[in-house]
């Protein structure tokens, strides 16, 4: 089965929160800013997630918020 990277959907939130918890990363506010996240997916399974915040400067700058992957996920050839 192929792996893809795509925008996170509201139905992905429980899997994303679980990955963040297992990775010891904060999840505060992610539910309110899910549009800033992408997920790596294999079928319906969420393998990983990355999210960005914008730094409040004159020109908004994306800043990596968090990235986490499920344990023991082989490096895929990901379709973007």
C-alpha positions as CSV (number, residue, x, y, z in Angstrom):
1,X,0.0,0.0,0.0
2,X,1.4,3.4,-0.9
3,X,2.1,6.2,1.7
4,X,1.0,9.8,1.1
5,X,1.4,13.1,2.8
6,X,-1.8,15.2,2.9
7,X,-3.5,17.9,5.0
8,X,-4.7,16.7,8.3
9,X,-8.5,16.2,8.7
10,X,-10.6,16.5,11.9
11,X,-11.0,12.7,11.9
12,X,-7.2,12.4,12.2
13,X,-7.0,14.3,15.5
14,X,-7.2,11.3,17.9
15,X,-4.4,9.5,16.0
16,X,-2.3,12.7,15.9
17,X,-2.8,13.3,19.7
18,X,-1.8,9.7,20.4
19,X,1.4,10.1,18.4
20,X,2.2,13.4,20.1
21,X,1.6,11.8,23.5
22,X,3.8,8.8,22.7
23,X,6.5,11.1,21.5
24,X,6.3,13.3,24.7
25,X,5.3,16.4,22.6
26,X,2.8,19.0,23.5
27,X,-0.6,19.0,21.8
28,X,-2.0,22.2,23.3
29,X,-4.0,24.2,20.8
30,X,-3.5,21.7,17.9
31,X,-7.2,21.0,17.8
32,X,-7.8,24.7,17.1
33,X,-5.1,24.9,14.4
34,X,-5.4,21.6,12.6
35,X,-5.2,23.4,9.2
36,X,-1.5,23.9,10.0
37,X,-0.8,20.2,10.1
38,X,-0.1,17.5,7.5
39,X,-0.1,13.8,8.1
40,X,1.7,10.9,6.5
41,X,-0.9,8.2,5.8
42,X,-0.9,4.6,4.7
43,X,-4.5,3.8,3.8
44,X,-6.5,5.1,6.8
45,X,-3.6,4.7,9.2
46,X,-1.9,7.9,10.3
47,X,1.9,7.2,10.4
48,X,3.1,10.7,11.3
49,X,2.3,14.3,11.6
50,X,4.0,17.7,11.2
51,X,2.6,21.1,12.1
52,X,3.8,24.7,11.9
53,X,3.1,27.9,13.7
54,X,3.7,31.4,12.4
55,X,6.1,33.6,14.2
56,X,4.5,37.0,14.9
57,X,6.8,39.2,12.9
58,X,6.1,41.8,10.2
59,X,6.2,39.0,7.7
60,X,4.8,35.8,9.2
61,X,7.4,33.1,9.2
62,X,6.5,29.4,9.5
63,X,8.1,27.8,12.5
64,X,8.1,24.0,13.0
65,X,5.8,23.2,15.9
66,X,6.2,19.4,16.1
67,X,6.8,16.4,14.0
68,X,6.3,12.9,15.1
69,X,6.1,9.4,13.6
70,X,4.7,6.1,14.7
71,X,7.3,3.7,16.0
72,X,8.9,1.2,13.6
73,X,7.6,2.8,10.5
74,X,10.0,1.9,7.6
75,X,11.1,4.9,5.5
76,X,8.6,5.0,2.7
77,X,8.8,6.4,-0.8
78,X,6.2,9.1,-0.1
79,X,4.0,10.6,-2.8
80,X,3.6,14.3,-2.3
